Amino acid sequence: MAGIGFELRRMSSQQSLTGIVGAFGHAAVVAAGPWLFTIVSLAAITLVAGQVAGLAMLATFRAAIIYAFAISLVLTAPVTIVATRLVADALWLKKPERVRGILFAAFAVALVAVAVGTIGLSLYFALPLDVAAALLAAATTVALIWVALSFCGAVRDYRGVTLSFLIGLVGSVAAAIAAAVLDLGAAGMVAGFVSGLALTLVGLTSRVLLTFPGPISAPLEGLRALRSGFRSYAHLALGAIAGTAGVWIDKWIFWFSSVGERVDAGLVHAPLYDSAMFIASLVIIPALAVFVVQLETTFFERYQHYFSTIDGHGTLQQIERSRERLAAHTLDQLVLITVMQVGVCAVLVLSAPAIVDGLNLQYQQIAILRYGALGAVFQFIFIAATSMLLFFDRRRLYLALQVAFFAMNAGFTAATVVLGETYFGVGYFAACLLASLAAYIAADSTFERLNFLTFLGNNPSVRAAESGRRRRR
């Protein structure tokens, strides 16, 4: 699935500043397109339409968009990760004709899951019908974007992916502002925003379909493959739910605490915590961009070399040297990217008072912004380390780490709510710090024990034989 990463690396290798900047800009869109889309568009809409729409309407609009992204991310995560694994398997087996069927099956399952979740949420909050309908449209559209973007990892048309987000961004901002000017209410602004999202969805989907052409001979084959994938990769699906819920659990706890506020439509949020944490989360995007361009591609090449050495009946010494090169280069690159991210974080931490003042935020949010930026540094380490575990099929360990992160973020955040405003943001930082430490140790241990895991500990044939012996006993 690292196809687009190799194209971006080729672009960044050009001896020009535009090539390097362009490669990392495209990589940022591939790694965090929906998040960038949301932050930039909401900022532009608030700035331009603030005087026209009024604070109450803008608050409802922003809350609806945030809920749409939260619901869609969590509920599509298991679908996306299983579908991605199935596509990777299909490409490995040189059967690209399966990709289209898997894509549409993932679309269908994600659409149903998010629709059910959104309707349930609308009933819980007793939302007005127009706001509920707009929220449903936004959540389902974003859900399909998450799915399509995951498939774009195997697409080499990075310009098409970036252009799709850019066109959608302009469309969303223009349509939402127009709805505010026409006084169509918060639901109308959300509907305008969704129109731009739809343009992005069409663009991303067309990129995938053009890369993998051909008719779908058996329409239900994709659904059967996805159902089988959920059985085979259940640990992946559960880990994805726990991981994405872990990203949002601190926000949810604050929403339903004494700090939370209720907008006119009935949705709850915590602007004191949310706005600072959303800005702080931008710190992770440069590191993710470098991860896509460099670490993911070079890691994948050494990963292939290691297993090709085994397939080529290499000696134990040759296999060990290949393992050492894979481990040393990967962990060294991870450290270098983290150092770069620490630099970006330091700039944000030092300039936090100016950022808060410039964005007209509250003085109390300076500390939250700083803790959030520090937490984002360690969250990148956690994401990168757990991603590497999946290359070696350590699905149970991946699930355990995601559950641990969810539990720590929930527990520490709940404690900080009780302790008071001085500690807001500390829970997220502490959870990311401890989770990243555990994930790095797990990744380092995996590299150290890779030969054993490959031949015995994680060998499907050995596991199947052991399972058969246990059943016979």
C-alpha positions in Angstrom: 0.0 0.0 0.0 3.1 2.3 0.0 2.7 3.2 -3.7 2.0 6.9 -3.2 4.9 7.1 -0.7 7.4 6.1 -3.4 6.1 8.7 -5.8 6.5 11.4 -3.1 10.0 10.2 -2.2 10.9 10.5 -5.9 9.5 14.0 -6.0 11.4 15.0 -2.8 14.7 13.7 -4.2 14.7 16.4 -6.9 17.4 19.0 -6.3 15.0 21.9 -5.8 13.2 23.5 -2.9 9.8 23.3 -4.7 10.2 19.6 -5.2 10.9 19.0 -1.5 8.2 21.4 -0.2 5.7 19.9 -2.7 6.4 16.3 -1.7 5.9 17.0 2.0 2.8 19.1 1.2 1.3 16.3 -0.7 2.3 13.9 2.0 0.6 16.0 4.7 -2.6 15.8 2.7 -2.3 12.0 2.2 -1.5 11.5 5.9 -4.0 14.0 7.4 -6.2 15.3 4.6 -9.5 15.3 6.4 -8.0 16.9 9.5 -6.3 19.7 7.6 -9.5 20.1 5.6 -11.5 20.6 8.8 -9.1 23.0 10.6 -8.6 25.3 7.6 -12.2 25.4 6.4 -13.6 26.0 9.9 -11.1 28.8 10.5 -11.9 30.4 7.2 -15.7 30.1 7.7 -15.5 31.5 11.2 -13.3 34.4 10.1 -15.5 35.4 7.1 -19.0 34.5 8.3 -18.6 35.3 12.0 -20.3 38.7 11.8 -23.1 37.4 9.6 -24.0 34.1 11.2 -23.7 35.1 14.9 -22.0 33.2 17.7 -24.9 30.8 18.4 -25.2 29.6 14.8 -21.5 29.3 14.4 -21.2 27.2 17.6 -23.9 24.8 16.4 -22.3 24.6 13.0 -18.8 23.8 14.4 -20.2 21.3 16.9 -22.1 19.4 14.2 -18.9 19.2 12.0 -16.8 18.1 14.9 -19.4 15.4 15.8 -19.5 14.3 12.2 -15.7 13.7 12.1 -15.6 12.0 15.5 -18.5 9.6 14.7 -17.2 8.8 11.2 -13.6 8.2 12.3 -14.4 5.8 15.1 -17.1 3.8 13.3 -15.3 3.5 10.0 -11.9 2.6 11.6 -12.5 -1.2 11.8 -13.9 -1.2 8.2 -11.0 0.9 6.9 -8.2 -1.1 8.5 -9.6 -4.5 7.5 -10.3 -3.3 3.9 -6.8 -1.9 3.7 -5.4 -5.2 4.8 -7.5 -7.0 2.2 -6.3 -4.7 -0.6 -2.7 -5.2 0.5 -3.3 -9.0 0.3 -4.8 -8.6 -3.1 -1.9 -6.6 -4.4 0.6 -9.0 -2.9 -1.2 -11.9 -4.7 -1.2 -9.8 -7.9 -5.0 -9.8 -8.1 -5.8 -6.0 -8.4 -9.2 -6.8 -9.9 -10.4 -7.5 -6.3 -9.8 -3.9 -5.2 -13.0 -2.4 -6.7 -15.2 -4.9 -5.0 -13.5 -4.4 -1.7 -13.9 -0.6 -2.1 -17.6 -0.6 -2.7 -18.2 -3.2 0.1 -16.3 -1.0 2.5 -18.4 2.0 1.4 -21.6 0.1 2.1 -20.6 -1.2 5.5 -19.2 2.2 6.6 -22.3 3.9 5.4 -24.6 1.7 7.4 -22.5 1.8 10.5 -22.1 5.6 10.6 -25.8 6.1 9.6 -27.0 4.0 12.5 -24.6 5.7 14.9 -25.5 9.2 13.8 -29.3 8.5 14.1 -28.8 7.0 17.6 -26.8 10.1 18.6 -29.5 12.5 17.1 -32.2 10.7 19.1 -30.1 10.8 22.3 -29.6 14.6 22.0 -33.2 15.1 20.6 -31.7 17.2 17.8 -34.0 19.3 15.6 -34.9 17.4 12.4 -33.0 19.8 10.1 -29.8 19.6 12.2 -30.1 15.8 12.5 -30.4 15.5 8.7 -27.4 17.8 8.1 -25.4 15.9 10.7 -26.3 12.5 9.1 -25.3 13.8 5.6 -22.0 15.2 7.0 -21.0 12.1 9.0 -21.8 9.6 6.2 -19.9 11.7 3.6 -16.9 12.0 5.8 -17.0 8.3 6.5 -16.8 7.5 2.8 -13.9 10.0 2.5 -12.0 8.1 5.3 -12.5 4.8 3.3 -11.5 6.3 -0.1 -8.4 8.0 1.4 -7.2 4.7 2.8 -7.4 3.1 -0.6 -5.5 6.1 -2.1 -2.3 4.7 -0.4 -2.0 2.3 -3.3 -2.6 5.1 -5.8 0.4 6.9 -7.3 -1.6 10.0 -8.3 -0.7 12.2 -5.3 -1.5 15.4 -7.3 -5.1 14.1 -7.9 -5.5 13.4 -4.2 -4.3 16.9 -3.1 -6.4 18.5 -5.8 -9.5 16.7 -4.6 -9.1 18.1 -1.1 -8.3 21.6 -2.4 -11.4 21.7 -4.6 -13.5 20.4 -1.8 -12.0 22.9 0.6 -12.9 25.8 -1.6 -16.4 24.5 -2.2 -17.1 23.9 1.4 -16.0 27.3 2.5 -17.9 29.1 -0.3 -21.1 27.1 0.2 -21.1 27.4 4.0 -20.5 31.2 3.9 -23.2 31.5 1.3 -25.6 29.7 3.5 -24.8 32.0 6.4 -25.3 35.1 4.2 -28.7 33.7 3.1 -29.6 33.1 6.7 -30.2 29.4 6.2 -29.3 28.5 9.7 -26.7 26.1 11.2 -28.3 23.2 9.2 -27.9 25.1 6.0 -24.2 25.9 6.8 -23.6 22.2 7.4 -25.3 21.3 4.2 -23.1 23.8 2.3 -20.0 22.3 4.0 -21.1 18.8 3.0 -21.4 19.9 -0.7 -17.6 20.5 -0.7 -17.0 17.2 1.1 -18.9 15.5 -1.7 -16.5 17.0 -4.3 -13.5 15.6 -2.4 -15.2 12.2 -2.1 -15.9 12.1 -5.9 -12.3 13.1 -6.6 -10.7 10.5 -4.3 -13.0 7.7 -5.5 -12.2 8.5 -9.1 -8.5 8.3 -8.4 -8.9 4.7 -7.0 -11.3 3.6 -9.8 -8.9 4.9 -12.5 -6.0 3.1 -10.9 -7.9 -0.2 -10.6 -10.2 -0.3 -13.7 -12.4 -3.2 -14.8 -15.9 -4.4 -14.1 -17.1 -6.1 -10.9 -18.2 -9.5 -12.1 -19.6 -10.6 -8.7 -21.1 -7.6 -6.7 -21.4 -9.6 -3.5 -17.8 -10.9 -3.6 -16.5 -7.8 -1.9 -19.0 -8.1 0.9 -18.1 -11.7 1.4 -14.4 -10.9 1.4 -14.9 -8.1 4.0 -17.0 -10.4 6.2 -14.2 -13.0 6.0 -11.7 -10.3 6.7 -13.4 -9.3 9.9 -13.2 -12.9 11.1 -9.5 -13.2 10.1 -8.4 -9.8 11.3 -10.7 -9.3 14.3 -7.7 -8.0 16.4 -7.1 -5.3 13.8 -10.7 -4.2 13.8 -10.9 -4.1 17.6 -7.6 -2.3 17.8 -8.7 0.3 15.3 -11.9 1.0 17.3 -9.9 1.3 20.6 -7.2 3.5 19.0 -9.5 6.0 17.3 -11.8 6.1 20.3 -8.7 6.7 22.4 -7.9 9.8 20.3 -11.4 11.2 21.1 -12.1 9.9 24.6 -10.5 12.9 26.4 -12.7 15.3 24.4 -15.8 13.2 25.2 -15.0 13.2 28.9 -14.7 17.0 28.9 -17.9 17.4 26.8 -20.0 15.6 29.5 -18.2 17.2 32.5 -18.9 20.4 34.3 -16.7 22.2 31.7 -19.0 21.2 28.8 -21.5 23.6 27.2 -24.6 22.9 25.2 -25.3 24.6 21.9 -28.7 25.7 20.8 -29.4 22.5 18.9 -28.6 20.3 21.9 -25.1 19.0 21.2 -22.5 19.3 24.0 -18.9 20.4 23.6 -16.1 22.0 25.6 -14.7 25.0 23.7 -12.2 25.7 26.5 -10.5 22.4 26.0 -11.4 21.6 22.3 -10.1 24.6 20.5 -6.7 24.4 22.2 -6.3 20.7 21.7 -7.3 20.9 18.0 -4.7 23.5 17.4 -2.1 21.5 19.3 -2.9 18.4 17.2 -1.6 20.2 14.1 1.9 19.6 15.5 1.7 15.9 14.5 1.1 16.6 10.8 4.7 17.4 9.7 6.0 14.2 11.4 3.3 12.2 9.7 4.2 13.8 6.3 7.9 12.8 6.8 6.7 9.3 7.9 4.8 8.8 4.6 7.7 10.1 2.4 10.7 8.5 4.1 10.2 6.1 6.9 7.3 4.1 5.4 9.0 3.7 2.0 12.6 3.0 3.2 11.2 0.7 5.9 9.1 -1.1 3.4 12.2 -1.7 1.1 14.3 -3.1 3.9 11.3 -5.1 5.1 11.0 -6.7 1.6 14.8 -7.3 1.5 14.6 -9.1 4.8 11.9 -11.5 3.7 13.4 -11.9 0.2 16.6 -13.0 1.9 14.6 -15.7 3.7 12.8 -16.7 0.5 16.1 -16.9 -1.3 17.4 -19.4 1.2 19.9 -17.0 2.7 22.3 -18.2 5.4 21.5 -17.4 9.0 24.3 -14.8 9.0 22.8 -13.1 5.9 19.3 -13.1 7.5 20.7 -11.6 10.7 22.5 -8.9 8.8 19.3 -8.0 7.0 17.4 -7.9 10.2 20.0 -5.6 11.9 19.9 -3.2 8.9 16.1 -3.1 9.0 16.0 -2.5 12.8 18.8 0.0 12.9 17.6 2.2 10.0 14.0 2.1 11.1 14.5 3.1 14.7 17.1 5.7 13.8 14.7 7.3 11.3 12.0 7.3 13.9 14.3 9.1 16.4 15.3 11.7 13.7 11.6 12.4 12.8 10.8 12.7 16.5 13.6 15.2 17.0 12.2 17.3 14.2 8.8 17.2 15.7 10.2 18.2 19.1 11.5 21.3 17.3 8.1 22.1 15.9 6.5 21.5 19.3 9.0 23.8 21.0 8.1 26.7 18.6 4.4 26.2 19.4 5.0 25.9 23.2 7.1 29.1 23.2 4.6 31.0 21.0 1.5 29.8 22.8 0.7 33.1 24.4 0.9 34.9 21.0 -1.2 32.2 19.4 -3.9 32.4 22.1 -3.9 36.2 21.8 -4.0 36.2 18.0 -6.9 33.7 17.8 -8.8 35.5 20.6 -8.7 32.5 22.9 -8.8 32.5 26.7 -5.7 32.9 28.8 -6.3 29.6 30.5 -5.9 27.8 27.2 -2.2 28.5 27.0 -1.4 25.6 29.4 -3.8 23.2 27.5 -2.2 24.2 24.2 1.3 23.4 25.5 0.3 20.1 27.1 -1.5 19.1 23.8 1.6 19.9 21.7 3.8 17.9 24.0 1.3 15.0 23.9 1.2 15.1 20.1 5.0 14.5 19.9 4.5 11.2 21.8 1.3 10.3 20.0 3.3 10.3 16.7 5.8 7.8 18.2 2.8 5.7 19.3 1.3 5.8 15.8 4.5 5.0 14.0 5.6 2.2 16.4 2.2 0.4 16.4 2.1 0.7 12.6 5.4 -1.1 12.3 4.0 -3.9 14.5 1.3 -4.5 11.8 4.0 -5.2 9.2 5.0 -8.2 11.2 1.4 -9.3 11.9 1.6 -8.7 15.6 -2.1 -8.1 15.8 -2.7 -9.1 19.4 0.0 -6.8 20.6 -1.4 -4.0 18.4 -4.8 -4.5 20.0 -3.3 -4.5 23.6 -1.5 -1.3 23.0 -4.5 0.5 21.5 -6.7 -0.6 24.5 -4.0 0.5 26.9 -3.9 4.0 25.3 -7.7 4.3 25.4 -7.8 3.3 29.1 -4.9 5.6 30.1 -6.3 8.6 28.2 -9.8 8.0 29.7 -8.5 7.5 33.3 -6.0 10.3 33.3 -8.4 12.8 31.7 -11.1 11.9 34.2 -8.7 12.5 37.0 -7.6 15.9 35.6 -11.3 17.0 35.3 -11.6 16.3 39.1 -8.3 18.0 39.9 -9.3 21.2 38.2 -8.4 23.6 35.4 -4.7 23.7 36.2 -4.4 20.1 35.1 -6.4 20.3 31.9 -4.4 18.6 29.2 -2.1 16.7 31.5 -4.1 13.5 31.2 -3.8 13.4 27.4 0.0 14.2 27.6 0.6 11.5 30.3 -1.4 8.9 28.3 0.5 9.6 25.1 3.9 9.6 26.9 3.3 6.2 28.6 1.6 4.6 25.5 4.5 5.8 23.2 7.0 4.3 25.6 5.2 1.0 25.6 4.8 1.0 21.8 8.5 1.8 21.2 9.6 -1.0 23.6 7.3 -3.4 21.8 8.6 -2.3 18.4 12.2 -2.6 19.6 11.5 -6.0 21.0 9.9 -7.1 17.8 13.0 -6.2 15.8 15.3 -7.9 18.3 13.2 -11.1 18.1 12.3 -10.9 14.5 14.0 -14.1 13.4 12.3 -16.1 16.1 8.9 -14.5 15.3 9.3 -15.1 11.6 10.2 -18.8 11.8 8.4 -19.8 15.0 6.6 -17.3 17.2 4.5 -15.7 14.6 4.5 -18.3 11.9 1.0 -19.2 10.8 1.9 -22.8 10.1 3.3 -23.3 13.6 0.4 -21.6 15.2 -2.0 -23.8 13.2 -0.2 -26.9 14.3 -0.2 -25.9 17.9 -3.9 -25.1 17.7 -4.5 -28.5 16.2 -2.6 -30.2 19.0 -4.6 -28.3 21.7 -7.9 -29.3 20.1 -6.8 -33.0 20.0 -5.8 -32.9 23.6 
